[in-house]
Amino acid sequence: MSTFYIVPAFSDQAGQCRIVRHDRRIKNPARHHREHPEEWKEAGLMSSQGRLVCLEASAMMAQIILHSQTISSALSSDTVN
């Protein structure tokens, strides 16, 4: 089980948000990422307009994120590896 999390940007200067992945299910991804950022791996990018730029994940996970009502920062989702 993995957890994907779109990290909220501190500013919009970069025009994108990072998507990160943890190799196990995390109940509170925002808190865990703040407290243990070194445990998360880079998995992709989302533009500031809410469009998926790139994602290193299974096709199933990509579809889950793409079919979310709105791709936005702080979105998280779990998937079975």
C-alpha positions as CSV (number, residue, x, y, z in Angstrom):
1,M,0.0,0.0,0.0
2,S,1.3,3.5,-0.9
3,T,0.1,6.9,-0.1
4,F,0.3,9.8,-2.7
5,Y,0.2,13.4,-1.5
6,I,0.2,16.7,-3.3
7,V,2.3,19.0,-1.3
8,P,0.8,22.6,-0.9
9,A,3.2,25.2,-2.3
10,F,4.5,28.0,-0.1
11,S,4.0,30.4,-3.1
12,D,2.8,30.3,-6.7
13,Q,6.1,31.5,-8.0
14,A,7.2,28.1,-9.3
15,G,3.8,27.5,-10.9
16,Q,3.6,23.9,-9.7
17,C,3.1,21.6,-6.7
18,R,5.1,18.5,-5.9
19,I,3.5,15.1,-5.8
20,V,5.2,12.7,-3.3
21,R,4.7,9.1,-2.4
22,H,5.2,7.1,0.8
23,D,5.7,3.3,0.6
24,R,3.0,2.6,3.2
25,R,-0.4,3.9,4.1
26,I,-0.3,7.2,6.0
27,K,-3.4,8.2,7.9
28,N,-2.5,12.0,8.0
29,P,-0.2,12.7,5.1
30,A,0.0,16.4,5.7
31,R,1.2,16.0,9.3
32,H,3.5,13.1,8.5
33,H,5.1,15.0,5.5
34,R,5.7,18.0,7.7
35,E,7.3,15.9,10.4
36,H,9.2,13.4,8.3
37,P,9.7,14.9,4.8
38,E,12.8,12.7,4.2
39,E,10.6,9.5,4.2
40,W,8.7,10.7,1.1
41,K,9.8,10.2,-2.5
42,E,9.2,12.5,-5.4
43,A,6.4,11.1,-7.7
44,G,5.3,13.9,-9.9
45,L,4.2,17.5,-10.5
46,M,0.9,19.3,-10.7
47,S,0.6,22.8,-12.3
48,S,-0.8,25.7,-10.4
49,Q,-3.9,25.4,-12.6
50,G,-4.6,21.9,-11.2
51,R,-3.4,20.0,-14.2
52,L,-1.3,16.8,-13.8
53,V,2.1,17.5,-15.4
54,C,3.8,14.2,-14.7
55,L,3.3,11.3,-12.4
56,E,5.4,8.2,-11.7
57,A,2.7,5.8,-10.6
58,S,0.7,2.8,-11.7
59,A,-2.0,3.5,-14.4
60,M,-4.6,2.8,-11.7
61,M,-3.2,5.5,-9.4
62,A,-2.9,8.0,-12.2
63,Q,-6.6,7.4,-13.1
64,I,-7.6,7.9,-9.4
65,I,-5.9,11.2,-9.3
66,L,-7.1,12.4,-12.7
67,H,-10.7,11.4,-11.9
68,S,-10.7,13.3,-8.6
69,Q,-13.2,16.1,-8.7
70,T,-10.5,18.7,-8.5
71,I,-6.8,18.1,-8.4
72,S,-5.6,20.4,-5.7
73,S,-2.8,20.6,-3.1
74,A,-3.3,18.5,0.0
75,L,-5.1,15.8,-2.0
76,S,-4.0,12.4,-0.9
77,S,-4.8,8.9,-2.1
78,D,-3.8,5.3,-1.2
79,T,-3.2,2.5,-3.6
80,V,-2.2,-1.2,-3.3
81,N,1.2,-1.9,-4.8
